[in-house]
Amino acid sequence: MGWSAEKAKISLVVSLCSFCLTPNTVMGQDLSENVTEVSGSGSLFTALTHTRTDQGTSTDTNTEPSLGVSGNLGGKLESGANSLALRYGGTLETKRDLGEGDQTDTSSITGASRFVHFDPASRLDFNAGHTVSLVRNNTGFVVNPSSYDTQNTLNAGAGLRFFPGDLSTLRFSGEAGRSFGAGELNDKESITASGEFSRRLSERSTGSIVGSRSWSNDNETDITIDSAQLVYNRVLENGSFNIGGGLSQADTEYPDGSVSESEAGTGFVDRTWVASDWRTSIQYNRRLSDSATDLSLDFPEVFDFLPDTIRIRDLVTSDSVLVTHNSTSRLCSVCNFGLAAEAALLESEITGATTHEYSASVNFGFQLTNLQRMDFLYSWQGDAGEDAGTIIDQIHRFNTSWSRQLAEDTSFSVQLNQSYLRSRLARSDQDQFVLRLVLTKGFSLVGQSR
C-alpha cells in the first residue's frame, strides 16, 4: 500500500538546531562496499531566548540564556537484499530564567528508520520501522516545539509474491503497528492485511487492483476499515504520473457496544516533474483513516522529510492538496530554493466536525564564498474550523543563519530564529526571538553498495 503512504510525506531531514544543516563539506571515508552513505553531526550551542506574551492589558516578557548540545545521524546501508534507511536528531538544552532565576532542562528527539528485505528472485519480503514524533494534539501551536509530547511507533510486516504471468504480479501482505507514549499516545495498535494484483501495461506503465482490511484499537474503540482501489502508474520522460480511485468503508465499535458505519470515496493523483537541477510535485489525496490505523500502513522506502509535528485523529475523511518544488541551481549556480504548500479538509466521522489545516514553507540558501553561506527559512501553519477562511490558530517562523567553514568537517554559525503565535482560542499571543551561536562537527562515511 505504498500509494496510501504518499500522504505521510514524511520527512527525514531532521536537525534540532534548525539551520545546523549547513553544508559540512567532508571528504568521504571509505567503508565496506555494502554501505551506501552514513553522515551526521554534533553541535555545541549557546543561545539567548526572549519571549513576549500578550496578556490583553499588559505584556509579560521573559529572557533566558541557555547552553545545549544537539546532533543528528542518518544514512542508508545496503547489503544484498537488505537495506536500512534512517535519520534521527536530538537536542538537550539547559535554560535559566533571568527574572526568577529558575533553571529548566528540555530535550527532544525526532526521526525515523526503516529496514527492508527485498530480493527480486524470492517470493518473500519483509520490513520493520520505527518513528519518533512530536505530537501536537488539541493544545494549539507553541513557539517552542520541545513543549510537545513525544510518541514512538513501531511497525513491521511481510509480503508474499506470486507471478501468474510474465507481466503480472500478485502480492499478499500483512503489517502491524503500535504506539508508545504518555497518556492517550500509548497503546494504539492496528493490523492491516492487503492484496495487490498488478500488471505491466507497457514499458512505462502498470495497472493494479489493491484491496485491504485494517483493524485498529484506540482507547477501547475498535475500528475496521475495508478499502479497494484501482491504480495506474506511468513513468514519463520528465517525471511520473500516478492516479487511483476506489471506496473505503469503516465500522466503529465504541466502549458501550454501539456501532456506527462510515463510507467514503477515496483516491489520489500525483504528477511529478523531474530535471537534473529541480523537482516539482503536485499531489491530491482523499482517504478515510484514523491515527491508529495509520500505524500499520506501509511507509515509503525512501524518506523525503519529516513534518515538524503530527496530530492524533479519530476516524476522518480527509481531502488534501500538496505542492512542492525544490531547485539546486535553476535560480543561480551557488544557491538552492525550495517551497511547499498544503491545504487539507478533514471531516470527523465520529462527531461530524469539519476542520481545515494549512501549511506553507519557503527556504533559500546562498553560497557567499567557498567558506561562507547564508540560509533563510519561512514557515507558516494555520488551523481553521468549518469556515475555511477564518484562521483560529496560526504560527509564523522566520529562521536566518550565517555559517562559516572552519575546517573540513567543522563549522561555526550564527542563527536568528523568530516565532509569532497568533490565536483566537482562549490563550495568549506570543512572540519569541532566539539568537544562537553554534559550533558543529560533522562527518560523512561513503562506500559503494553491491
Salt bridges, closest charged atoms under 4 A:
GLU33 OE2 - ARG450 NE 3.92
GLU78 OE2 - LYS76 NZ 3.46
ASP125 OD2 - ARG161 NE 3.94
ASP125 OD1 - ARG171 NH2 2.72
ASP187 OD1 - ARG178 NH2 2.75
ASP218 OD1 - LYS188 NZ 2.69
ASP226 OD1 - ARG213 NE 2.49
ASP294 OD1 - ARG287 NH2 3.08
ASP319 OD1 - ARG286 NH1 2.62
GLU342 OE2 - LYS7 NZ 3.65
GLU342 OE2 - LYS9 NZ 3.27
GLU357 OE2 - ARG311 NH1 3.18
GLU357 OE1 - ARG313 NH2 2.93
ASP375 OD2 - ARG373 NE 3.23
ASP383 OD2 - ARG136 NH1 2.97
ASP383 OD2 - ARG311 NH1 3.06
ASP393 OD1 - ARG427 NH2 2.91
ASP409 OD2 - LYS441 NZ 2.98
ASP431 OD2 - ARG52 NH2 3.26
ASP431 OD1 - ARG422 NH1 2.84
